[in-house]
Amino acid sequence: MKKLIITALVFALLASPMMLVGCTSFSGSSSNLNHAYSDGVWTVTATSVNGTLSRSFNLQQEQLDSLRVTSVAAQGSVQLVLIQGDVEKTVILDQLHVSAQPIDTSDFNPGSVRVRLNFTNARGVSIVVSWR
């Protein structure tokens, strides 16, 4: 029984970093903030939002090559920030950028990439980050 408990604890400790990939965190204030991820598409909408929303994804090279963002913000500002180790890239999202804008990911390697959205008094927000 003791061996089973130790094995379960070791497994939990080893599995916990894997579980962090894909978790979403938000700090700030918002009204009607919704976000969903499905099959290579992360969708974020809000009536109003001021703060930071971030999520980590495991991306293959072909997914990095096809990374795109489509965004609309009726007011305020939004930044998309990609982070991997010491590499950080910030993309300013215009208030209205309806077509899918490609993101230069040439400085990134396949693996875990943190995607952060910085909102400053943004209203009428709709953002789609995709890599398929």
N, C-alpha and C positions, 0 to 999 in steps of 0.2 A: 504494500500500500504506500509506504514511504517513497519507494522508487517511482511509482506512478505520479505522485504529487510533485516530486522533483522534476520529472520529465515534463509534466504539464507546465510548470513554472518556467523551465528553460524554453519550451516552445513559445510561451506567451511573450517572453523577453525577446526572442529572436523574431517573432512575427510582428511585434509592435511597430518597428520602423517601416515595415511594408504597409501597414495599415495607415500610416500618416500620409502616404502618397494618395492624393485624391481627396483629402479632407479640405473643406472650405472654411476659412475664418473671415470674420467681419468685425471691424471696430469703427465706431462712428454712430451717426444717427441716420435714420431712413424712414421713408413712408412707402409702403407697398413694394419693398425690395424682394424680388424673386430671382432665383438662379437655379439652373438645371444643367446637368451634363448627360449627354447620351451620344455614344458612337462618334467621337471626334468632334463634337460641337458643344461649346459652353455658352449658354444663353443667359444674359443678365438683363432684367428690366426693373425700373423703379419710377415711382411718381416723383420722388425727390430723395437725394442721397448726398451725404457729406461724410467722407471717411475712406476706409480702405477695405477692399474685398480681395482675398487671395486664395489661390488653389494651386496645388502641385500636380503635374501630369508626367507620366513616363512617355516620352516621344521617341519614335524611331527616326532615322535620317529622312525617309520619304515624308514623314509627317512634319518634320521641321521645315523641309523644302516647300511644303504646301500650306504653311501657316498663314492665315488671313484673318482680318478683322473688319467687321461691318459695324458702324456705330451711328447713333443719333442721340444728341443731347440738345433739348430745346433751349437750355440755359446753363450757365456754369461751365466748368471744364472737367475733362476726363483725361487721364494718362493711363496708358497700358505699359507695364514694366515687366520685362522678362528677366529672370535671375537664374543663373546656374553657377554655383561657386562664386568666384570673384568677377564673373562676367555679368554685366547688367546693361540692358538696352531699354531706353524709354522712348515711347511713341506718343506724341501729342495727338489726341483724337479731336478733330474739328467738331464744332457743334452739329454739323450735318455732313456726314460722310456715308452715304447710303451704299455705294458700291463696295465690293470686297477689296480691301487694300492689302496687298502682300506685305509681309513683315520680313525684313532682312535678318536671317538667322545664321549667317555665315560664321559668326563667332561662337556658336553653340555646338555642342556634341550631342549625339543621341543619349538619352537617359532622362533623369528627373529634371524638369524645368518648372520653376515657380512662376506663375502668371499672377500679377497683381494689378488691380485697377484702383487708381487713386481718383476719388471724386471730390471736387470742390464746389459746393453749392449747386450741384447738378440737378436739373429737373427734366422730366420727360425723357428718361434714359432708356435706350434699347441698344444692347451690344451683343454681337455674336462673334465669338472667337472659334475658328474652325481649322482643322488640319486633316481633312479627308479628301 
